[in-house]
Amino acid sequence: MGADLDIQAIHEKVKLERVFVDALKREVGRVIVGQEYMLDRMLIGLLCQGHVLLEGVPGLAKTLAVKTLARSIQTGFQRIQFTPDLLPADLIGTMIFDQKRQEFLPRKGPIFSNIILADEINRAPAKVQSALLEAMQERQVSIGDTTFPLGDPFLVMATQNPIEQEGTYPLPEAQVDRFMLKLLVEYPSRKEEKQILERMSGDASLVINPVIDPSVIFRAREVVNEIYMDEKIKDYIVDLVLATRQPDEYRVEISGLVQYGASPRATIFLAKGARAHAFLRGRGYVTPEDVKAVGLDVMRHRIILTYEAEAENISTEEVIRRVFDKVVVP
């Protein structure tokens, strides 16, 4: 009975704290047509302090969506366009000599903001990518001998065009693993395409107003951490991740297709993402559906396939679906 009361109390807290979600979606919806899935996942990243990688062909409003979300929250925003000639100092800053004081002083780079849009991250060379990913992981930056903490919220939303396009540097697997979610952004539907046409044919630029401030996000994060997760759900998450590493034990037909299974970060982010998904749906407890909803986004960049899988044209998504089909749902 006590546990039921606790869940009910969390449920009430969730209903109270998630009010901002609808206001935020409405404001973003004034500019962005459709892309509900992308907006949902960006909010999950914000609630879990997890960075998000958006992949899709140019022109799908990835950049516009991130910019609009940042403006809807009263917080700092920086867009960094990644190019092949970018240097780490262009990102994190550098030491400059002050003639008056006769000493070196740090000049901070654009990474010192709250929501960072790393546009076309796979166009930058490895040194710049690793400088960004170190900041993402440690949430601090070293300039000269001094280490500077980064603000809170600090969230990197990186966009990348598909690797097949020319002039791109694929992100190494160890670095991609630092992103909580990897989204594949799809083309809009016919109805949405027509809406885009009608909305964008006018020349009036829409002004986005901040509808919340960061304190609302901080409070929501605390509630997300309190959301109830049953032991059976925890076991389900662990089984899903282990099935990518030991498929034979779980009778998943992916033997010979997976070179490296999902890392422990997948376990952590599946649990966090499922809680945030439950919060967005207004629930104080996690269901298997919450785990399934974020499963593909959490795991698609954490599984490395073998040459055989690639030769057979089997995608990571197909492997993950087989895992979800076979692992017993509690």
N, C-alpha and C positions, 0 to 999 in steps of 0.2 A: 504493500500500500504506500509506504514511504517513497519508494522509487517512482511510483506513478505520480505522486504529488510533485516530486522533483522535476519530472519530465514536463508536467503541466506548467510549473513555474518557469522553466526554460522556454516553453512554447509561448507563454505570455510575453516574456522578454523579447523573443524573436519578433513577434507581431508588432511590438512597440518600436523596436530598433530598425526594422526593415522598411519603415515608411519612406525613408529617403530613396530607396531603390526605384520606386515608381516615379518620383519626382525627377530623378536623374535620367531615367529612361525616356520620360516625356521630353525633357530638354534636349537630349541627344537626338531623339526622334524628329525634332524640328529640322535637323540638318541631314541626318543619315536615314536613308530609306531601307527598311528591312534590316538585315545583318544582326538579328536578335541574338543568334548563337555567338557571334563575335563579341557583342557587348556584354552578354552574360559571362563569357570566359574572362573578359578584361576585368569585370567586377570581382570574379573569383580570385584573380591575381592580386587585386587591390586588398581584398579581405584576408588573404593568406600571406601577404608580403612575398608573393612569388612572381617572378618575371615571366613575361609572355612573348613567345615568338610567333609572328603571324606570317604565313607563307601563302603567296598567291600571285597570279600574274598582275602586271601593272594595271591601274585604273579601277580597282575594286573598293576604293575608299578606305584602305587600311590606314593610311596616314591621316586622312580627314577624321576617321572615327577616333583615333587616339587623341588628336588635337582637340576635338569637340568634347571628349570625356574630361580631359584635363581642364578645359575652360569651365566645365560645369561644376568643378570642384575648385574652391578658392585656394589654389595651391600653385607652386612654381611649375613652369613647363619649359622644356628646351627641346628643340628638334635639331638633331645632328645628322647632316647628310654624309653618309660614308662614301668615300671615293678612294680609288687606288693610291692617290698621293697623300692621303691623310696620315698624320704622325700622332703618336701617343700624346705628345704635348698639346696638340690641337684639341684633345679630348679632356685631359685631366688638368692641364695648365703647366706652368713652368716657373722657374726662378728668374726674375729680372733685376738688373742692377739699378738701384736708386742713387742718382748722382748726388742729391742733397744729403742723404743720410750716409752715403758711401758704404752701402751694404746691399746684399741680395734680399729681395722680398718675393714672396710667392704671389703669382698672378693666377687665380683659380680659373679653371676651364669650364665649359658648359655642363660638365657632369655634375656640378654643384647645383642641382635643382631637385625638384621632387618627382615629377613624372618626366622621364626621358624617352623621347622617341628616337630610336636608333634606326634611321631610315636606310634600307638596303645594306644591312650589316654585312652581307656576304660580298660586298664590293670592296671592302677594306682589307689591307694585308693583315697577316697573322698577328704582328706586334700590336696593332690597334685593337683587334678583336680581343686579345688577351688582356690588354689594359682595361677595356670595358668590363670583361668578365670577372676580372679580379675585384673591381669596384662593386660589381653585383654580388659577389660571394662574401667579401669582407665588409661591405658597406663602409669602406674607408679608402682614402687615396693618399699615397705618399708623393709629396713634391719636395725634391731635395732631401733633407734629413728629417723633415717634419711630416707627421701623419695627421691628416684631417678627417674627422668623421663626416659622413654624408647625412643629409637631413632625413626626417621621417615625416610623411611617407617617402620612401625612395623606391621607385618602381621603373624598371626598364621594359618598354614595349618595343621590341625590335621587329622590323619587317624585312622579309627577304623574298626575292623573286626566285622561281624554281631554278635549281642548280644547272639545268640544261642551257640556260641563257649564257651568252658569251660575257667574258669579263668578270666572272664571279669566282670567289675563293670559298670553297665549301668550309663550313664551320667544323672543326674537329669534334669527334663524339664526346670527349671529356668536357668540352666547353658547352656543347648543346645541352648536356645533362644538367647544367645549372639553371636552365629555364624550367620553370614549373610546368608550363603548358606549351604545346606546339599546336597551333591551329592551322587548318587548311581552309583558306577563305575561298568560298565558291562564287560563281557568277550569280547575279540576282535572277529571280523568276521573271516570267513575261510581264506579270502585273507590276512587279517592283520596277522593272526596266522602264515601263511607261510612266510610273510615278516619278522616276529620276528625270526622265525627259521633261515632264511638265514642271517639276520643281526647279530644275536648273536652266530652263529657257528664260526665266525672268532674270533681270540683272541685279535685283536687290540682294545684297549680301546679308545673310542672317546674323544677328548679333546674339551670341550665346551668353546667357547670364549665369553666374555661379549660383547653384541652388543649395549647396551644402559647403561646410568647411571641414578641414581634416579631422577635427575633434569627433565628428559624427562617425567617420571611418574607424577611428581608434576605439570608440565605444562598441561599434558593430563587431570589430575583431575580437573583443573580449567575450561577447555573446557567442560568436562562432566557436570559440575555444570551449565553451561550456556545453555545446550541443551534445546530446546523449548519443553514444555509440555502443551498441551491445557487443558483448564478447564474440558472438557469432559473426557479426559484421567484420570485426577485427580479424578473425580467423579467415574469413572470406577474402579479405584484402591480401593477407599473407599468402594464401593459397594461389591467388591470381598471379602474384609476382613469382612465387616459387615454380609455378607451372611453366613460366617462360625459361626457367633455368633447368628444371628437371621434368621435361614434358612426359617422359615414359611413366613416371610415378603417378601422374594425373591422367594418363591415357589420352593425352592430347596429341593429335597426329601432326606434329611439327618437327619430328626428329630429322636432323640433317638440314633443316632450314634456318635454324638460329645459331649464330656463332657465339653471341653473348646475350644472355638474358637481361631483364631489367635490373637496375641497381637498387640498393636500399632506399635511394631517394624516391624511387617510384612508390614504395610502400608509404613513406612519409607523406608524399604529395597526394596519393590516392585518398588517404585518411583526411588530410586537410581540405582537399578539393571537395570531397563528399560532404563534409560538414558545411562548407560554404555554399554548396549547391542546395542543401537542405534549408539553409538560412534564406537564400533567395526565393525558395518556394514557400517560405513562411512556416517551416516545421522546426520543432525543437529536438528532433531525433533523426538519425540517419537510417535510410532504407537501402536495400541492395540496388535499387534503381538509381540512387544518388551516385553510388560507386560506378555503376555502368555508364551513367551520363558523362562522367569526367574521365572514364577509363582510357578511351582512345587518345584524348588530348594529353594525358599524363604519360602514356606509355609509347606513343608512336615514335618518339625520338630517342627512346632508351633501349630499343632492341636492335641489335646489329645482325643482319641476315647473312647467310653464307652465299657463296657464288652459285651454288645449286639453286637456291631460292630465286636469285636474280635470273638465272638461266631459264627457270620455269615460269618466270614472270609473276612470281608470288610477292605481293606487297606486304609491308609491315602490318597494315590494317587487316589484311586477310589472316595473318598469323594471330593477331590480337583477338579477332572475332572467333577464331577456333578455340582460343583459350577461354574466352567468356562463355562460349557454347558448352564446353566440357566441364568446367569447374562448377561443382554443385553449389547452387544458390541457397543460402540459409532460409 
